[in-house]
Amino acid sequence: MLRVVCTYIVVNIVIAGLLILSNGIIPKTYFGWVYIFALSFPIYLLSEYLGSNVISDSISHLINNKPNLISSSRIVYGLLIGIIYIILVFSVYQMLKPFWEKHFVFL
């Protein structure tokens, strides 16, 4: 059990560090640091799970059942999913903007 907890903490610190470095967001309050470290790994796992299920072979073969390596319908499907994801992330960011500005510094 201790090994699982230690592994979770180390992976969480690495992912939180990558989030901070890649996005230019640095926590400035204690709650901001707790938020980054507590939620970075679960959010990463959730996005990996959703990404693997949304762009999986079973769904993409339902869209286009031809065995082509390049399919315009699969590309359009991926682009639509990406655009929907960006719109959702931007809208959540705008709704939580007062919270972000209170607890984080943007570079």
C-alpha positions in Angstrom: 0.0 0.0 0.0 2.8 2.4 0.8 4.4 1.7 -2.5 1.2 2.6 -4.3 0.9 5.8 -2.3 4.5 6.8 -3.0 4.1 6.0 -6.7 1.0 8.1 -6.9 2.7 11.0 -5.2 5.8 10.9 -7.4 3.7 10.6 -10.6 1.4 13.4 -9.4 4.4 15.7 -8.8 5.8 15.0 -12.2 2.5 15.6 -14.0 1.9 18.8 -11.9 5.4 20.0 -12.8 4.7 19.4 -16.5 1.4 21.3 -16.2 3.1 24.2 -14.6 5.9 24.3 -17.1 3.8 23.7 -20.2 1.0 26.2 -19.4 2.8 28.9 -17.6 0.5 28.7 -14.6 2.2 29.0 -11.2 0.1 28.7 -8.0 0.4 31.7 -5.6 -1.6 30.4 -2.7 -1.6 27.3 -0.6 -4.9 26.2 -2.0 -3.5 26.6 -5.5 -0.7 24.2 -4.8 -3.0 21.7 -3.2 -5.3 22.0 -6.2 -2.5 21.4 -8.7 -1.1 18.4 -6.9 -4.4 16.8 -5.9 -6.1 17.1 -9.2 -3.4 16.8 -11.8 -3.1 13.0 -11.9 -6.8 12.3 -11.9 -7.4 14.8 -14.6 -4.6 13.3 -16.6 -6.1 9.8 -16.2 -9.6 11.0 -17.1 -8.3 12.7 -20.3 -6.4 9.6 -21.3 -9.4 7.4 -20.7 -11.7 9.7 -22.7 -9.2 10.1 -25.5 -8.7 6.4 -25.9 -12.4 5.7 -25.9 -13.4 8.6 -28.2 -10.7 7.9 -30.8 -10.7 4.2 -30.5 -10.7 1.7 -33.4 -14.2 0.5 -32.7 -15.8 3.9 -32.9 -13.7 5.0 -35.9 -14.6 1.8 -37.8 -18.2 2.6 -37.2 -17.7 5.9 -38.9 -15.8 4.4 -41.9 -15.7 0.7 -42.3 -13.2 0.8 -45.2 -9.7 -0.5 -44.3 -8.0 2.7 -45.6 -5.2 4.1 -43.5 -6.3 7.7 -44.2 -10.0 8.4 -44.1 -11.5 11.9 -44.5 -14.5 11.0 -42.3 -12.1 9.9 -39.5 -10.1 13.1 -39.8 -13.3 15.2 -39.7 -14.5 13.2 -36.7 -11.3 13.8 -34.8 -11.3 17.5 -35.6 -14.9 17.9 -34.4 -14.1 16.1 -31.2 -11.0 18.4 -30.8 -13.0 21.5 -31.4 -15.7 20.4 -28.9 -13.0 19.7 -26.4 -11.4 23.1 -26.9 -14.8 24.9 -26.6 -15.5 23.0 -23.3 -12.1 23.8 -21.8 -12.4 27.5 -22.8 -15.9 27.8 -21.4 -14.9 26.1 -18.1 -11.9 28.4 -17.9 -14.1 31.5 -18.4 -16.5 30.4 -15.8 -13.8 29.8 -13.2 -11.7 32.8 -14.2 -12.1 34.6 -10.8 -10.9 31.5 -9.0 -7.9 31.1 -11.3 -6.9 34.7 -10.9 -7.1 34.5 -7.1 -5.0 31.4 -6.7 -2.7 31.3 -9.8 -0.2 33.6 -11.6 -0.1 33.4 -15.4 3.2 33.9 -17.1 
